[in-house]
Amino acid sequence: MIEQTLAYGAGTVTASLPDRTTVIRGGGGRGTRVEPVADQATAVRAALDAPLGLPKIPDLVPQNGRALIAFDDPTVTSPGPVRRLAIEAALADLASAGVPEKNVTLLCANALHRKFTGEELATVIGDDLVRRFGDRVYCHDAEDADNIVSLGTTESGYDVDIHRLVAESDLTVYVNAACHLGFGGGWKSVAVGLSTWNSIRWTHTPDGMSMSVRNNRMHQVFNEQGAFLEEKLGKRIFKVETILANANTIGHVWAGGVTETRAAAQAVLEQRHPPRRDQKSEPADVVIYGVPAWSPYAIFAGMNPILTLISSAMGYMGGYIEALGKPGCSVIIATPCPEEWDREHHPAYEEVWERVLPETRDPYEITERFGDEFATYGKYIDRYRDGVAFHPVHAILATHPLKRLKHAGRVFVAGAEDPAVPERVGFIPAPTVEDAIVEAEAIHGADCSVVCVESPLG
């Protein structure tokens, strides 16, 4: 037997796996290693001094002009100083062009995510910037019609809405704090982070979202929206794009045009992340991994069963199902998945759990039947606008990873505290990973192939 430690909520669990199990390393790059830069402030300064595809910041803004500096919200996991360093460096360049700090606004690009408090923003941009900017540092509001400009639709029919300050400022600088696989960065930062559901809906569908490093269809939409935005505004966005070497340290950083910095990051990402399917020549009958009590949507907030079982287990980690498992495979995830709800930050999630999922677990049907309702759900939108709640449509989006069930035959949940919790989403509870393996072997045969992902988020 192979003794394997798996993530399990806030801790770990050790599982005894059959000797025929293939264990692979998940999470971080498996190709070319990204080394940390020697000095992060120096790296950021060097990027701004050698921008790709655009002049330097001082050459892009008139004296006494107005500037917007937008930045990734805290759901982009990057606890290091990159946001603060890039903002301070951009402010120095603006000052050298004769733009006083009072003419600059700092905007957190939180899209349909919740708004973050000043104390929370201070953890990613620093206390000093929050104090200095006061009411000129705040979060985007995707429902604030007075501060949204609708630019029209692209050739393919995609709506492009944008925060008013992007249209009215002489220069917009956007600070990306990390690129997770092919999910973030590029035009997604702007076309989602500073936009509205009217624009975001074109990509945020069960089949629209993708973490693929190569040929990412989602970014094809964003690229079209971004090109349209710059054409309509008659000016370009200045972007800082970052790849981390580790959670706290920059590996690569570029500045300049959005398209150009995205291309530079893409080249590194393709070297760092070889295709997942290359890790195992033959797809397996059984795919096993543990699920930690973590989600980017639970930063400064609590987890809930939708985040644990669907968004994290089937979404952020679910790419392993299709990459490593045969069609109809059995998936075994280890998680206690307690039924706990953070009603301050995720109020709409509980209603989706109680009212929507008992009706259907088909994400396409969920979107068709409930998407518009939650996108316009007044009582929850008020809490998004006036409090720290996620936009209600986000709870619908969190069900999209259930599409993995088109590939997986079944999902076993090992170690659930309450079997009724996984059963709510049609998953099969099992006391332990070993018990789940026995059930899977009864389906696929005693000599079925097994693959275990050692650390999907490591």
N, C-alpha and C positions, 0 to 999 in steps of 0.2 A: 504493500500500500504506500501511497505518497501522502505524507502529512503536509497539508497546505494551509497557510493562514490567509483568511479572507477578511476584508472589511465587513463590519457588521454593526450598523448604526454608529454610535459614538465610540465603539470599541472594535474588537476583532473576534473571530471564531476560527478554531482549527478544525479542518475537515479531513477525513481519511478518504482519499480518492483512489480509484483503481490504478494499478501499475501501468496500464495502457494509456493513461491520461497524458495528453500533451499540455504542458504548462507554458504559457507565453507571458511576456511582460507587456502590460498595457500602458495607457496614459501617454507620457512624454515621448519626445522624439526617439526613434529607433534607428535613424540614419545618421547623417552628419551631426556631430555634437555642436551645440552653440555654446561658446565660451563666454563667461561674463566679461564685460568691459572693465578696464583697469580703473577708470574714474567715470562715474555716471554723469556728473555735471559737465565734464569735458566732452564726453560723447554727444550729449545733447547740443552743446554749443557748436561742436564741429558739424553736426547735421544741419543746423540752421545757417551756418556759414557757407555751406556747399549744397544748396537746395537742388532738387531734381526737377527739371522742367519749368521752373519759375525763378524770377529774380529773388533776391533776399527780401525779407520783410520790410526793411526801411525803404526799399524801392517800390513797394506796392501800395503805400498809403501816403496821403498828403499830410502836410504839416497841419496840426490841430484837427486831424481827421478823427473818425469814430471807428472803433474796432470791437469785434466780438471774439472772445476766446472761449470755445466750447470744449468740453472734455468728457471722456467716458465716465459713466456713472459707476458706483461701487460694485455693481453686478459683474463688471469686467474685473476679474480677480487679479489684482496687481497692487499689493499692499506696499510696494516700494515707493521711492520718491519720484518716479518718472513724470507724473502729472505736474507736481509742484515745480520740478526742474524745468520742464518744457514751458510752463506758464511764465515762470520768472524770466527765462531766456527770451521769450517772445515779448514780454513787457519791456525788457531792456532794449530790444530792437525797436519797438514802437517809440520808446522815449527818445532814442537817437534820431528818429525821424520827426520829432517834434509833436508826438501824440501824448498828451498828458494822461496820467493814470485815471483821472476822473472821466476820461472819454472812452474808457474800456469797460466792458461788461464781461463777467465770467458766467457761463451758462452750463449747467450739468445736463448732458444729453440723455435723459432718462426715458424718453419715448413713452411707452405705456407702462413702464415700471413705476414703482411708487416714487414719490418725491422724498428726498432725503433731508434731514434736519441739518442745521449749521454745524452741530457737533459731529454728525456723521460725515459731512463733506470735509470737515477738518482732518479726518483720518486719512483722506486720499489727496488733499491739496495743501494741507498744513493749516495750523491755527492762524498764522500770520496773515495769509491771504484772505481767509474768512473775515478776520477782524478788519483788515485794510479796506476791503471792498464793501463790507456791510450789506446794504440792500442792492448792491450791484453784483452780488453773487447769489444765484438762485437756480431753481430747477425748471426745466421745460414743462409746459402744460399743454398736452395734446388736445385739450378740450377748450382752450382759451381762444375763441374765435377772433378776438381783437388783436391777438399777437400771432396770428397765422396768415400767411400769404399763399393763396392758391395760384400756382403758375400755369396750370392747364394739364394736358395729357401728352404723353410721348407718342411717337409714331405707332407703337404697339398698343396704345390705349391705357398706359399706366398713369395714374394721377400723381402729381408732384406738388405736395404741400410742404411749406417750410416755415420755420420760425421767422417772424417779421424782422428780427435783428440781422439775420443772414442777408435779407434783401436790402436793408437800409444801411448797414455798416459799410464803410469803405473797404474793410478787409475782415474776413472771417478766418481765424486760425483754429483748426481742430486738433486736439491732442488725443491720440489713441494710446492707451496704456498697455495693451497686450493683444496679440493675435492668437486665439485658441483654434488650432487646426485651421480649417478654411472658413470658420464660422463668422468671425468678426473682421474689423478693419475695412479698408477700402471705402467705397461709397456707402456701405452699410452704416457706418458711423453717422453720416449726415442724413441719408435718405430714410433711415429709421429713427435714429436718436433725436433728431430735431423736427420730426414730422408728425403726422396724424394717422389714425386708423384708416382714413381714406386712401392714403398712400401705402401704408404698411400692409394692408390686406392683400396686395398683389403677390406678396412673397410668403406671408404667414398663413400657409395652408398646410394640410397634412403632407402633401407632396412637395411643397415649395421650399421648406427649410432644409438646409444641407450643411454638414460639416466637412464635406469633401474638400481636400486640398487642391485637387485637379478637376477641371471642367465643372466648376460649381455653378449650377443653373441659377441659383439664387443671386449670385453676384452678377450674372448677365443682366438681370432685371435692374439691380442697383446701378450698374454701369450706364444703362440707358437712362435711368432717372437722373443720375448725376450729370451726364453730358447735357441733358435737356435743361437741367437747373442752371448750369453755367452759361448755356446759350441764352436763356431767357434773362438772366441777371446781367449778362455782359461782363462778367468778371469771374475769376477763378477762386476756388477755396485753397487755402494753404494748409497742408496736412503734416502732422507729425505721426509717423507710423512706427510701432515698436514690436519687436520680438524679444521676449524675456529669456534669459539663460536659466533663471530659477525664479521662484515666486517674488523675490525682492530686487532682482538685479537685471539690468538691461543686457541683452546679448547683442542686439542690433537696433539701431534707430536711424530713421531717415526723415528728411523734411523736404517739402516742395509740393508739387501737384498731387492730387489724390490718385490719379491714374498711375503716375510715375512711381510714387512711393509704394503703392500696392504691388506693382510689378516687381520692384526690388525685394519686397517682403515675400512675394510668391516664390521667387527663385530659391530663397533660403528655406521656406516651408516645404517645398517639394523635395529638397535634399534631406531635410530633417525627418520627414514623415513619409517613408516609402508606403506603398499601398498596403492596407491591412491584410488583404487577401494573400500577400506574399509571405505572410508569417506561417501559413500552414497550407501545404499543397492540396490536401483533400478536405472538403468541408466535413464537419463532425455531426454526429447524431445528437450530441448533448453539449451544450455550452453553459459553463458555470462561472459566476463571478459574485463578489460581495458588493453591497451597496452601503456606502457611508451615510451618515446623517448630515448630508451636505447638499446644497443647491446654490447656484449663484443668486437665485431669487429668495434665498433665506438669509442674505447678508443683513446683519442687525435685526434679524427676525427669526421666527421659528419655522420648523418643518411641518408638513402635513402629509397625509397619505397620497394625495395626487402628486406632490413634488417627489416623494420617495419612490412610489411604485411606477409612476408613468413618466414624469418629466426627467428624473435622474436615471432610473433603472432602464427604462425603455428609450429615453431620448439621448441624454448625454453619453450613456454607456451602450445604448442599444445598437450602435453601428456594428458592434461585434457579433450581433445575432446574424445579420445578413452576410457579414464578411467571413465568419468562421463556421456558421451552422448551415446544414442542409435545409432545403425547403421542407417544412414539417418537423423541424428539429424540436427537441425539448430544451427549454431554458431553465436553469436553476439559479435563482438569486437568493442571497442570504441577507436578511434584514429583519429586525424586530418590528418595523413599520407600525409603531403605536398610533392609535387614532387620537392625535392631538391637533388642535387648530389654533392658529394665530389670527384671531378675529380682528385685530387692529390692522395688520398688514395684508392679510389675504381673505377679506370677508366674503368675496364672491366664490372662492374655492369651495367652501363648505356647502354652499347651495348647489354647486355643480355636483358634488359628491352625493348629496342627499336627494336631489331632484332629477338631475340629468343622467347620471350613470346608471341608475336603476331602469331608465327607459331604453338606453342603447349604449353599447361600448364601441360602436363604429364611429371613428373620428370624422368620417365624411358625413355621416348622418347627423352627428352632433353639430357640426359646423352648419349644415343646411337647416336644421330645425331650431337651433338655439343661438347661432352666431350673431345674427342681427339683434336679437333680444338683449344679449349681454353687452354688445357693442354700444347700446343706447340705454343701458339700465341706469335710470336716473339716480336712485338712492346710492348705488355704488360709485357712480361717476362723481357725485358730490364728495364722497369720501376720498376719491383719488385727487380731486381738485383742492379740497380744503384740509385734508389730513395726510396720512402716510400709507394709504392703501394702494395696491396695484389696481390698474384699470380693470373693470370687470371682464372685458373680453380676454384678458390674459389667462383667466381660469379656463376658458374654452381652448385657447391655444395650447395650454398645458396638457390637454388630452390628445393632441395630435400624434404623439409617439405610439399610441395604440395601433397605429398602422403597421408596426412591426409584427402584429399578429397575422398579417397576411403571409408572412414568411415562417414564423415560429408556429408549430402546432399547438404548443401549450407552454405555460410559464408556471413553474413550481416556486413557491416562496418558502424558503427554509427558515424556521425559527421565528415565525410571526407570533407576536404576543397574543393576538386575538385572531383566530382563523377567519372570522367574519370579515376582517379588513381586506385581505387579498381576494376573498370570494366576491366582494363587491364589484371588483373589476374583472371577474372571471378567471382569476388566477387560482392555482391549486395549493393550499397550505400543506406543508410537511413539517414534522417536528425538527428534523435535522437535514443537512445536506446529504448525509448518507442515506436517510430514508427516501429523499427525493431521487437519488441515483437508482435505488432499487425499483422505484415506480417507473423511472425512465427506461431501465433495462427490461422491464416487463413489456414495454411498448416496442423498443427498438432491438431487443435481443441482448443476451447476457454478454456478448462480446462487442457491443456497440462502441463506436468511437466517441471519445470524450476529450474536450478541450477546456482548460481552465484559464481564465484571464487573471493573472496574478494581482494586478492592481490597476483597474481601469482608469483611475483618476491620478495615479502616482506620477 
